[in-house]
Amino acid sequence: MKLIIKKKLFQLFKSWGISSVGRAFGWQPKGHRFEPGILQRTIMLNKKLNLIFIFLLAICTTLTYSCFAQSENYSTCIIPVKGMVDKGLSGFIKRAIDEAGKAGCSKVIFEIDTFGGRVDAAVEIRDLILDAPFDVTVAFINKRAISAGALIALSSKMIIMAEGGTIGAAQPVQMGAKSENKDVSEKYVSYLRKEFKATAETNGHPTEIAEAFVDNDVEIEGVIEKGKLLTLTSQEAKDNGLIEDIIPSMEGVFEKLEISKDEVMDSSMNWSEVVVRILTHPVLSSFLLSFGFLGIIFELRIPGFGVSGIIGVTCLLLFFLGHYLIGMAEWFDMMLFTIGVVLIIIEILVIPGFGITGIIGSILMLTGLFLSLIKREIPTVPIPTYQYGDALEVLALAIIIAVTGAWVTFKYFLPSAVVSSRLFLSKTLDSQSGGKNVSSVINDALLGKTGIVHTTLRPAGKAFIENKLYDVVSYDEFIEKGTSIIVKEATQTRIVVEELEGE
C-alpha cells in the first residue's frame, strides 16, 4: 500500500514537471522498486555519522574517566630541577605542579641538581612551591643545590640530601664579557639575603644559615667566619639542622616518607619545553642574534631575497619565539623590532643616504631586542642594574660579531667567489643587441674606463661601460642609478667600480 502511494506521488510530481523534486526529497523508482533520493540518502548518512560520533564520544568519555580515575591513585609527584635555573625551567615546574594538583597528589618531591642560574627564575619557582597546595613538599638534593638552587631547596618544607651533596654559595654575581665574575650592588645583595631568610622562616629552616648562603658578612660561630661565603656538605647541613636526613637514593626517600612506588607520578619536560630552554640559553641567544644580523646585512647588500635573508629572519624569529614563550619578550618588543627593520629597509632601498628614518629604525630595532632580554613582569623582584649591563653586552657582542663577519666576508671571501654571480661578473651584455652575451672573459683593458650605472649598486648591480652592459660591484658603497663611474679593477671574475669624482 505504501509503495503504491509513493508511486502515485512520484507520478503526480512528474506530471507537474518537478520530478527532480521527487528525486531530491523522496524516493525515486528504479525498475520495479524504489530507491532513496538525495535527501533520504543524506538522512541515512547522517544517522550513520551520528552513530559513529556517539561511539567515539563514548570511547573518549571512558578514556577520560579512566585517566582521572587513574590519576586519583597517585599520592606523590617527582619533579626534577636539573641544569641551569632559567625561565624555561620555571615554566616547566609551574606545569608540573598544576598537573600534580589535578592528579590529587598530596606530596611533591623536587629532585634538585643544579649549579644555579637566573635569580628571577629562582624566585618564580620559590613562589610556586610556597603557594603549592600540597601537604608535604620535599627537596631531595642529589647532588647539589648551588646558588639559585639553594633558594629552591629552602622553599620546600623538608630538605633531604644525598651522600656527597652540597648546598649554598648563593651570592649574586654578574658575569662579565670575559667570563669574569663581578660583585653586584649591596642593595641587591640585601634584597636577596632577606628573600632567603623569609623563605627559611616560612618552612622552619635555620635563618642564619640561609642568610650566610647569600652574604659573606654574616658570621655564625663554629660554622662560618665573616668574609667567607657559606657552602655546606651533606653532613654539615645535617649537623646544623638544615636538612632532615642523608639518604643515598630516591628509593630511600620513598621508604622514609612511606610512599609506594605504584603511587608515584614522574614529571618530565616535553619536547617544546626542551626546545624553549635551548633557544633561550644565553650562548645560543647571542648566536641567533649574530646570525640574524648577518643574514639581514647580506640580504640588504645582495639584491633579491635568498638564503641569507631566510637564515637571518629564521634566527631572529627563533630568538623572539623562545623569549616570548618563557614570558620575557612581549608583542610590543617584537613590534618595535619589526617596525625598526622596515624603517631601515625603507632608508636603504627607497630613501637615498642614511638619515632620520634609518636612525629611528636602528633605535627601535635595538630597543625591541633589549626589552626582550629583560624580564619586567615581577614587581616583587627588582631588576638589578647588572642585568641591564648583561643585556647590553649580549646586544653589543651580537652586533660586533655580525658587523665583523660581514666585513670579512665581503672583503676577503665573496669578491673571489665565482658562485656569487649576483655580486660579481658572470657575463657581459650588449645594450644594442637586446642584452645578448658578448664575452665571459674580462681583462685589464677595462681599467680606467668610465661608464654609467644602469641599476643601483648595493654594492652589486649593472653598469654600461663603452655601450656594453656589465655586472659590476662597488667598494662597499651604494651608487645610485645614472651616476658616472670609473673601473678600478677588472679581472675574469669581477669588475670593481667607484663613483667618478667631480660628477
N, C-alpha and C positions, 0 to 999 in steps of 0.2 A: 504493500500500500504506500509506504514512504517512497519507494523507488518510483512509483507511478506519479506521485505528487511532484517529486523533484524533476522528472522528465517533462511534465506539463509546465512547470515553472520555467524550465530552460527553453521550451518551445515558445512560451509567452515572451520571454526576454528577446529571443531571436526574432520573433515577429515584430517586435518594437525596434529592431535594429541595434540592440545593445547586448548582443550575445557576449561581447567581451566582458561586460559587467558580470554576466553569469559565470564566465570563466574565472574572473578575478575574485568574486565574492562568494562563490558557492562551489557546487560540484559540476563537472563537465563530463559529457558522455564520451566513452571510448569503446567502440564496438557495442557489445551488449551489456556493458557495465558502466558505472560512473566512477570517476576518479576525482580526488580533491583538487580544488582550484588553488590559486596563488595564496589567497588569504587563509584557506583551510590548511595548506601546507605550512604556512608561516606559523599558524597557531600550534600546529602539531610540533614544529621545530622548537618553538618557544617552550612548549611543555617539556620537551626532552632537555633543553638547556636548563630549564628551571630545576628539573630533577638532578642534573649534574651539579648545578650550583649548590643545591641543598645538600647533596652528598659531600662535596668539597667543604662546605661550611661545617658540616658535622665532623669531618676529619680534623679541620683546623681547630674547632672548639675542643675536641677531645685532646689534641696535642697540646693546646694552650693550657687546658686544665691539668694535663699530666705534668707540664713544665712547672706550673705553680705548685702543684701538689708535691712534686719532687723537691722544689726549692725550699719548701717549708721544712724539709728534713735536715737542712743544713743548720748547724749551730755556730760554726766558725768559718771565717773567711781569712785567707792568707793573701796579703797584698805586698808584692816586692817593691822595695825602694832602693834601686840599684843604679849605679852610674852617676852621671852629673845631675845635680838638682837643678832643673830648669823648668820653664813654663810648660813644656810638653809633659814632664813628669807630674806636675800639679794637676794638669787636665786629666791624666790617666787615673790618678788617685781619687779625684772627685767622682769620676765614673764608677770606679771600683767600690767606693763607699756607698754610692747610691744603689748599686746592684746588690751589695751585701745587705743593705737595709730592706730591699724588696724581697730578698730571699729569706728574710726572717732570722738572720744571724744575730746572736747576742754577744759574740766575741769576735774581735778582729786582731790578727797578728800582723804587724808590719815587720817584714824581714828586711833589715837595713844593712847595706854595704855600699858606702859612698864616701868620697873624699870631699863632698860639699858641692857648692855651685852658687847659683844666684840667691841672694838673700830674700828678694821679694817673692820668689817662688817658694822658698822655705817657709816664709810667713804665711803664704796662702795654704800650704799643706798643714802647717801648725793649726790654723783656724779651722780647717776641715776636720782634723782629728779631734780637737777640743769640742767642736759642735756636733760631732757624730753621735747618734742616738744608740750607743751600744753600752751594755753593762760593763764589759771588760775590753780595754784596749791595751795591747801588749806590743812593746818594741823589742824584737829579737835582733840584737846587733851581731851580725855574722858576716864579716869580721870587724868592721869599723864604722863608726859614726863620727866623721870628722867635719868640723866647721858647720855648715848648714845642716848636716846630718845629725849633729848633736841636738839642735833645736827640735828636729822631727822626733828624735828619741824621747826628749823631755815631754813632748806633747802627749805621750801615752801614759796611762795610769800605772802600768807596770813595765819595768825595764829588765830584760834578761840578756846576758851576753854569752857568746860562745867563748871557748878557751882561746887565749891568744888575741883577744879583741882589744880595740882602743876606742876611746871617745874623748872629744874635746877639741882644742885648738880652733876656736871659733872667732878669733879676732878678725874683723873685716879688713880686707886689703884691696888695693887697686892694682890690677895687672897693667904694667906699662907696656909700651910698644916694643921694648926689647926684652919682654918676659921677666921684667924685674918688678918685685912687689913693692908697693908704696903704702905707708900707713894712711888711713883716712882721717877725717877730722874728728876731734873729740866729741863734737855734737852727735855724730852718727854712732860712735862707739858707745856713748851714754845711752842712746836710744836702744841699741841692740842689747846692751847689758841688762836694761830693765825688761826688755822683751823676754830674755832668757829667765830672769828672776820671776816674772809674773807667770810664765809657763810652769816653772818648777813649783811655785806656790800652789797653783791650781791642782796639781797632781800629787802634792805632798813630797816632792823631791827636795834634797838639800839646796837651799837657795844660794848659799855662799859658793858652793862648787859650780853652780850654773853661771854665776857672775864671773868666777875665775876663768871659765872657759873663754870669755869674751875679752876681759880687761886684765892686762898684766899688772895693774896697780892693786888688784885685790890680793891680800895676803891671808893665808889660812895656816895657822900654826900646825906644824907637823905634816902639812900637805904640800904647800907651795909658798915660796917666798916672794916678796914684792919684786916686780920687774921680770918675772917669769910667767909665761902663759901655760895654763894648766891643760894637761892631757893625761888621762888615766888609762891604765891597763884594766883587764877584766878583774883581776884580783884586787887592785887598788880601788876600783869602783865599788866592789863588794865590801871591802873593809871600811869604806867611808859612807856606807849606807845609801849609795846611789842606785844600785841595782838589787833585784830580788834574789838572783841566783846566777851561777855559771853553769850552763848546760851545753854539751858539745854539739847537739844536733836538734833539728826540728822535732824529731820523734820524742826526744826528751821533754821538749816543751809541751807536746800533747799529753804526755804522762803527768806532768806537773799540774796542768790545767784540767786533767781528767776529761780529755777530748778523744772521741773515737775517730779514726781516720775516715770512716764512712760518713761522718757528719761535717767533713772539711770541704770547703769550696775554695778552689785556687783561682785567683785573678791574674790575668796576664795582658800585656799590651796587644792590641790588634795591629794589623799592618799599617793602618792610616796613622795611628799614634807613633809608631816607629818611624815612619817617613817624616812626620812633622818634627820629631826630635832631631832627626838627621839634618833636615833643611834649616833648622834654627840653631844648629851648632855654630858657635862664633867663627870657627875657621871656615866652614863651608859657606856661611853667610858672606864673609869677606870675598871668597872666590866667586860666589854668584854675582855680587855687585861688580867685581872687577870684570868678569866675562860679559856681564850685561852692558857695562860702559864700553868695553872693547867692541862688542857687536854693533852698538849704536854708532860709534866713531867710524868703524869700517863701512857701515851701510851708508852713512852720510857722505863719506868721501868717494865711495864707489857707486856709480849710477845704477838704478834698479833696486829691486828687493830680492836678495839672495840668501845664501846660507848664513852669512854673518848677521843679517838682520833677524832671521828666525832664531838663531842661537842667543842673541842679545835679549830679544823680547822674552824668550822662554826662561832664561836665567832670572830676569827681573820679576817675571810672573811667579816663579818658584819662590823667590825671596819674599815677595809680598804675601803669597799664599801661606807659606809656613808661619810667618809672623802674625798673619790675620787669624789663623786657626788657633793660635795659642793666646790670642787676646791682646797682642802688642800693637800690631798695625790695625788701623781703622779705615773705613771707606774714605774718610776725609784725607788721610795720608796718601792713599792711592790716587785720589782725585787730584791732589796738589801735584803729585809726581807726573801724572798723565798730562795735565794742563801745561806743566813746565816743559815736557818733551815736545808737545805740539808747538809751543811758542818758539822753541829752539829750531825745530824743523822749518817753521814759517820764516824765521830770521835767516836761515841758511839758504833755503830754496826759493823764497819769494822776495824778501826784502834784502837789497844789497847791503854789504857791510855787516858789522856787529854792533847793534845799538841797543836801545832800551828794551826792545822785545826779547832779545837774546839774554840780556842781563836779568830781566824779570823771570824768564823761563828757567834760567840756571838756579836762581834763588828758590823758586817754587819746587823744582825737582829735588834739590838738596834738602829743603825743609821737609818735604814728604818722606824722604829716606831717613832723616834724623829723627822725626817723630815716631817712625815705625820701630826704631831701636830703643825707645824709651817707654817703659810701662807707666801709664798715667791713671789707672783706674782704681788704685787702692789708696784712699785718702789717709789711712792709718799708717802707711809706710812712707816716710819722707824720701824723696828721690835725692840721694846724696850727689854732691857736685861731681864726684869722680865718675858717676855713671854718664853724665853729660860728656865728660872727657873721653870715656870709653867709646861712646857713640861717635864723637868727632874723630877719634883715632881710626875707627873702622872705616868711616867715610873717606878720610884723608888717605888711608892706606889703599883703599879700593881705587880712588882716583889716580893716585901716583902709579899704581901698577898698570891701570888701563892706559894712561897717557904715555908712560914709558914703553909699554908693549906696543902701542900703536906707532910711536915714533920709530922704534927699532924695526918694526915690520915694514913700514912704508919706506924707510931709508935703505935697509940692507937686504930685505928679502923680496918684497913684491916687485920692485923695479926689474929684477933679473928673472922673474918667474914668467916663463913663456905662457903658462896656463892662464895668467891673468890678462886675458885678451881684452877685457873691458877697460883695463887701465892702460895697457901698453900696446905697441904696434903689432897688428896682426895682418894688415893688408893696406894697400893704398887704393884709392878710388879716383877715377877721372870724373870731374864735375861735368864735363861736357858730353860724356858717354853714358849718362844715366847712372853713374855710380858703379861702373864695371871695374873688375880687378885690373890693375896696371902692372904692379910688381910687388913681390913679397920680400925683396932684399933692399935694404936702405944702407947707404954708406955715407962717408964724410962729405959727400957733395952737397948735402943739405945744410951743413954747418953754416951759420951766419945768414941763411935765407930768412926772409920775412914773409909774413902771411897774416891772415885774418881768422879769428876764432869763429867757427861755424856753430858749435854748441858750447854752452858754458862749461868751462873746465872745473871739475870738482874733485880732485885735480885732473881727472881724465876726461877726455872728450874728443871732438873733431875740429880740425882747422884746415883751411885752404892755404897751401903753400905752392906757389907757382902754378896756380889754377888746377891743382890736384888736391883731393880731399884725403887727409891722413888721420889716423888715430894718434893722438898726442897726449902728453901728460905734462903738467907744470910742476914747479918746485914747491910742493906742499902749499899752494895758494890757489884761490879761486880767481878765475879770469872770466869776465863777462863776455857774452856773445858780441861780436863786432869789434872787439879790441884788437889792435895791431900787436903781433907777437914776433919774436925772433927765435930761431932754432939755436939752442945751446949745446945739445948733444944729439947725435944721430947714429944709431947702431942697427944691427939686424933685428934687435928685439924691442927697441923703443926709440921714440923721438921726444926729447925734453925741450920745452919752450919756456920763455918767460915774457912778460909784458914788455913791449918796446918802449924804452924811455923817451920822453918828450911827446908822447901821444896822449 
